[in-house]
């Protein structure tokens, strides 16, 4: 990746403390960004994975941090989000993803269980070793394209297990559950192919949110609050949509199915009495 030269306008606010200028001499501080991180691993073959070893380390990935150097020769870690992407074919068209850290993060250990989950989600056979391709996605800012590292391989034979489609967690939040500060986790169900929770719900409003954060949340697909129908399936949308609502208090089973990712996240919710 060619090094790019940016003026302070691109990092105003983030780097304001680091930047200084002199009106009289019209001095402008600039920043030079490093190349894309280089990814490496401590092994390329994890062997036959065993459920009994699910909490043991399987492979460790390390990378060179993405940094910027100011024109006064000050080097700092760029504010970034790192994501490990794992692909079965190397095309990374629909990769399995794991959050790898932010800013100063420079390594990520995958347990046997985490590597097995990636293999199962990528449809790896249970009877023989499969080779996956792994790369690091570096996200700098909303107005910048993601940066990708080189790809490295990892081979392993998985064991059969029910695992969620990715490393995301989903929860219910709002007065229908507890309050707008408390996440009620949903559990992945292989038989339902959905995130499920059975609980007493209040006659009030709520939403679903990913990873206990408002960055991605699901609500009604209409223009106003959507009251769920018992036994019915309701379409969901993201992008700070309207709230969902439980019409009558009671104990219900909620089944959340999620499609897409990021800004395209959507799905459905089924309410069962």
TAKA-V512459 format. One record per run of one state. SS is the DSSP state (a for helix, b for strand, c for the rest). FROM is the first residue (numbers start at 1). LEN is the number of residues. If there is no record, write none. Layout:
SS;FROM;LEN, SS;FROM;LEN
This chain:
c;1;4, b;5;3, a;8;4, c;12;18, b;30;4, c;34;5, b;39;3, c;42;3, b;45;4, c;49;2, a;51;3, c;54;3, b;57;7, c;64;3, b;67;4, c;71;4, b;75;3, c;78;3, b;81;7, c;88;8, b;96;7, c;103;4, b;107;5, a;112;10, c;122;8, b;130;10, c;140;7, b;147;2, c;149;3, b;152;6, c;158;12, b;170;4, c;174;9, b;183;3, c;186;1, b;187;3, c;190;4, b;194;8, c;202;3, b;205;6, c;211;6, b;217;4, c;221;5, b;226;2, c;228;2, b;230;1, c;231;2, b;233;5, c;238;4, b;242;1, c;243;1, b;244;2, c;246;4, b;250;10, c;260;2, a;262;3, c;265;1, b;266;7, c;273;1
